[in-house]
Amino acid sequence: MVTALELVYQYRHLLGKCDAGVGLTIDEIEALQAIRALFSHHKEWEVEIAADLRSNHLIDRVRIASVSPLEMVVRRAPYTESGQTVEIVIADPELSVTYRFKAVVAWRGDDAEDDYVLGLTLVGSPVLVRHHRHITPSRAVVAVAA
């Protein structure tokens, strides 16, 4: 099952290819149109995803509250100036991948206690890091012996 986060990644990745002048295949154009259609019914999807917010001066754990192909809203964020460039890093250990999105802080609001809610405008192409799963030696031996 494809998640909202995966759709946002695919959309941003395809836009990045267009911006770089690489061009898209017919299948990629159809995928971009399909993702646009999905998000046209839901401008943003509410989610509850743990992530790291990073910049030159901070690394903080935040909660992503909603995503769209153009924006994210994060809660429990540290104080961050509007216009500041940040990176959102989301690890998915189940799939052994990490998503990295570059964003600019569009707005800031108060959250509970000393935290803030940030509206982030996504910019550029995202990065997807695939991690190798570790195989224990005993499993490797069993696999060879079978």
N, C-alpha and C positions, 0 to 999 in steps of 0.2 A: 504494500500500500504506500502510495506517495504522500508525504506529509506536506503541510503548508510551507515549511522551511525548505524542503527540497524543491518545491515549485518556485519559490522566491530565488533560490540559488540558480536554478535552470534559467529563469527569466533574466536575471542580472548577468549571467554568463553569456547568454545569447545577445543581449544588448551590448555587452563588452566587445563581442566579436564584430558587431556592426560598427561601433565607435572606432574600432581599430582598422576599419576598412577591409577586413578579411572577407566579409560577405557570408551569407547563410545559404545552406542547401534548401531545397524545397521542403524536406522533412523538418528542418530547423525552423523555417518560416511557419509551417503548420503548427509546430509545437509552441512557438511564441504566440500565435493567434489563439491557440487553445487555452494557454495560461491566461492571456488577457481576458478571454471570455469567462473563465472561471472566476477571476477576480472582479469582473464587471458586476456580478451578482452580489459579491461580498467585497466591499472596498478594502477591508482588512479583516483578518481572521484573529479572533482572540485565542491566545495560547498561554501556556504557563511553562516557560522554558528557562532553565538556569543558563547563564552565560557569563563571560568575563568581559568587562568594559576596559579597554586599554587606550592609553595615549602616552605621550612622552613622560608625563608626570604621575600617572596612576595606573593601577591594576586593581579593579574591584569586581566583586561578584555582584551581579544584578539579576533581575528577573525580567524576561521579555514578556510583555503583556499582550502585544498584538503585532502582526506582521502583514505587510503587503509588498508587492514588487518594488515600491518606491520608498517605503517608510517602515520604521519600527518604533514602538513605544516601549521603553524600559522603566521599570520601577526599582525602588531601593538603590538608586544611583547616588554617587557622590556629587558634590557641587561641581558643575561643569559649565563653562561659559558658552553662550550661544555663539555659533560660528566655529567652535573648536572641532577639529577633525579627530575622530576616534575610530577604534576598531572593535567590533563585536566578535568574540570568539566563542563558538558553540561546539562543544564536544558531544558526540553521539557514540558512547562506548558500545552500544548494542550493534551498530553498523560498522564500528571501528573507523569512523571518519570525524574530522573536525572542519566546520565551516568557519570562514573568516570573511566578514563583511566590513568594508570601509564606509564610514558615515560622517555626516556633519550634524552637529547639534543644532536643530531648528528652533526648539523652544524648551523651556524648563519650568516645571511647576513643583509645588510642595507635595511631598509624600509623608507618610507617617514619621513622626519623630524628627530626626536630623537628615532624613533621606529626601531624594528628589525624584520626580518623574521626568523623563527626557523624551522628547520627540526627535527622532533621528531621521534625516534624509539620506538614503543610501546613495552612494556614488561609486563609480568605477565598477570593475569586474571583481567578483568574489573569488576566493581561493578555497578549494576543497583538498584537504589533506587526508589521504587514505593511510591507515596504520596497518601494519602486518600483525596478524594474530600470532601469538607465541604458541608453538607446538612443543609440548613437553617431550623429552627424549623417549619416554616409555611409549607414548602414542606414536612417535615416528617409527619405532622398531615394530610395533604391532602392525602399522600400515604397510611396512615393507614385507613383513612375514606373511601377511594375508594375501 
